[in-house]
Amino acid sequence: MADNLVTLVMQFLTPEMIGRIATALGLDRNNASTAIGASIPALLAGICGVATQPGGAQKLLDSARQQTGTLDKFASMIGGDKADLIDKGSQMLSSLLGSQQQTALAGAVGKFSGLNAGNGGSLLGMLAPVIMGTIAGQPAVRSGDASALGSLLASQNDNIAKALPPGFSNLLSGTGLLEKFGITGPATAAAGQATRAASSTAYAVSYAGQRAAGAATSGIPSWLYGLLAAVVVALLVVWYLVGNRTQQAGQGVNSTQSLVIDGVNVGTQLSDGLTGLRTTLQGITDTDSVSAALPKLQVAATQFDKIGNLVRGMSPDQRKIAAGMVGTLMPMLNQLFDKVLALPGASVVLKPTIDALKASLATITE
């Protein structure tokens, strides 16, 4: 089974290493952690895309070989001439991804994590040697087998898609980084709802049609079944266009809109974060998904820590609302935490991050 490159990179980027990177770039540690959690799968997506191009695998092989041993000396490189490190990493990315795609990614990372585009670009330049250094350690690179390297990168699609933080893929729309993974923006969810509504409508019409076909033998006028079909279709349309939106609007008014502080809608961040956390935990079912979930859980822990700091500055009534949003879901989240940690090997990989998540969530419910 091929190694999960996202997990290998994130295991190298320990909290201590992330702290060093943040210090070297003059960044807030939480913002840096969030940015790194988004950058790693996105950069790997771009690199895997290069491998699909003619001669791309050989190009990546040559680039990776230049980064052999980088991980062993990366800590000292951060403490040295970091401008040179960033410049060389940026040149590497420009050569592999193209300057336009590189700039678009830096902007997306900045928006997602609260960094400006310049800091986002510097971070990407610093992370590039880490990613290529990790790839350099793979058997395919050590043996000089470009075809095997291409196969390894092609096997990373699911790992990368699962590691992207909730909402980040929307910011990458149009960059060309994610198309090969079938990841799209918000329209996907709306299209899914419309498809489900259309399927329900089609079923209702089909059922009514079947009933009308048998009306002659039942003695019931067929026009009644035609009327029934029209009513059912109308109700389904109303449900989709009005009822579902009303529910969403009501939820926004009751929880998220009342938790705005210093222009930041903490309620929306909290709601989205809880939804993303639940989805991530529910997706952990085996050893492979354990590894894929680690970077997403690390990002979630950082985000909830930031939200906890914002909640402390809220009014007592606002804190109660935030505590209620978390408290309502904690029994289910605790069950998911326990279920995940019971999987073979999961405790060793995920327990430190899950403990950090629990601590962050606990500060919000205090």
Secondary structure, DSSP 8 states (H G I E B T S, - for coil): ----HHHHHHHHS-HHHHHHHHHHHT--HHHHHHHHHHHHHHHHHHHHHHHTSTTHHHHHHHHHHTTTTHHHHHHHHHHS-HHHHHHHHHHHHHHHH-HHHHHHHHHHHHHHHT--HHHHHHHHHHHHHHHHHHHHTSHHHHTT-HHHHHHHHHTTHHHHHHHS-TTHHHHTTTSSSSGGGT---THHHHHHHHHHHHHHHHHHHHHHHHHHHTHHHHTS-HHHHHHHHHHHHHHHHHIIIIIHHHHHHHHIIIIITT-EETTEEHHHHHHHHHHHHHHHHHT--SHHHHHHHHHHHHHHHHHHHHHHHHHHTS-HHHHHHHHHHHHHHHHHHHHHHHHHHTSTTHHHHHHHHHHHHHHHHHHHH-
